[in-house]
Amino acid sequence: MSFLKLLVTDVVNNPQNKRKGRGITRLDDICARPPSMGKIKIMLNEYGQPIGDNSRRFSSFIGCQVRNIISVACVDWRLVDAEKKYEVWTLIKVMY
């Protein structure tokens, strides 16, 4: 075998070169907090929209909670069962 053929074979068959990918967003720094630590404060504008330092983390947290409870195959939020929506809402109120 030639040197070039060995080099190409090593690159193709070597599992160390495989990229891992991004993975799921878990937000362990928020979700793993014990309830005794207290809630994270967010500020709201006059329209009830989150603003300030924690607003981006808040929206990411909501997205993570929704993905954990409600299937991503759901095409319309209005079709989600009210009990599932309430479950997401209670989880969010615990942290924020």
C-alpha positions in Angstrom: 0.0 0.0 0.0 1.1 3.5 -0.7 1.7 6.1 2.0 -1.1 8.3 0.7 -3.6 5.4 0.7 -2.7 4.6 4.4 -3.1 8.2 5.3 -6.6 8.5 3.7 -7.7 5.2 5.3 -6.6 6.5 8.8 -8.5 9.7 8.4 -11.7 8.0 7.3 -11.6 5.2 9.9 -10.4 7.3 12.9 -13.3 7.9 15.3 -11.4 10.8 17.0 -12.1 13.1 14.0 -15.9 12.7 14.3 -17.6 16.0 15.4 -20.0 15.8 18.3 -22.7 18.2 17.4 -24.4 20.8 19.5 -26.6 18.8 21.8 -29.7 19.9 23.7 -29.8 23.1 25.7 -30.3 22.2 29.4 -29.6 25.4 31.4 -28.4 23.4 34.4 -27.5 26.6 36.2 -31.2 27.5 36.4 -32.9 24.1 36.3 -30.7 22.5 38.9 -31.2 25.3 41.5 -32.8 24.2 44.7 -36.0 26.1 45.6 -34.3 27.4 48.8 -32.1 29.7 46.6 -35.0 32.0 45.8 -36.4 33.1 42.5 -34.5 34.9 39.8 -35.8 38.4 39.3 -36.8 39.8 35.9 -38.1 43.2 34.9 -41.1 43.8 32.6 -41.8 46.7 30.4 -45.3 48.4 30.2 -46.4 45.7 27.8 -45.5 42.8 30.2 -42.5 41.8 28.1 -39.3 40.7 29.9 -36.4 43.2 29.7 -33.1 43.6 31.3 -30.2 41.3 32.2 -32.2 38.1 32.8 -34.7 38.5 29.9 -32.7 36.3 27.4 -32.1 33.6 29.9 -35.8 33.7 30.9 -36.9 33.1 27.3 -34.4 30.3 26.9 -35.6 28.7 30.1 -39.2 28.9 28.9 -38.2 27.2 25.6 -36.4 24.4 27.4 -39.4 23.7 29.7 -41.8 23.7 26.8 -39.6 21.2 24.9 -39.3 18.9 27.9 -43.1 18.7 28.4 -44.6 19.3 25.0 -43.7 17.5 21.8 -41.9 19.5 19.1 -44.2 17.8 16.7 -47.1 20.0 17.9 -47.9 22.4 15.1 -50.0 24.9 17.0 -49.9 26.1 20.6 -53.7 26.4 20.6 -54.0 22.7 20.1 -51.9 21.8 23.2 -53.9 20.4 26.1 -54.6 22.9 28.9 -53.1 20.6 31.5 -49.8 20.6 29.7 -49.8 24.4 29.5 -50.5 24.6 33.2 -47.7 22.2 34.0 -45.2 24.4 32.1 -46.6 27.5 33.8 -46.2 26.1 37.3 -42.6 25.0 36.5 -41.8 28.5 35.3 -43.3 30.2 38.4 -41.1 28.1 40.7 -37.9 29.5 39.2 -38.8 33.1 38.2 
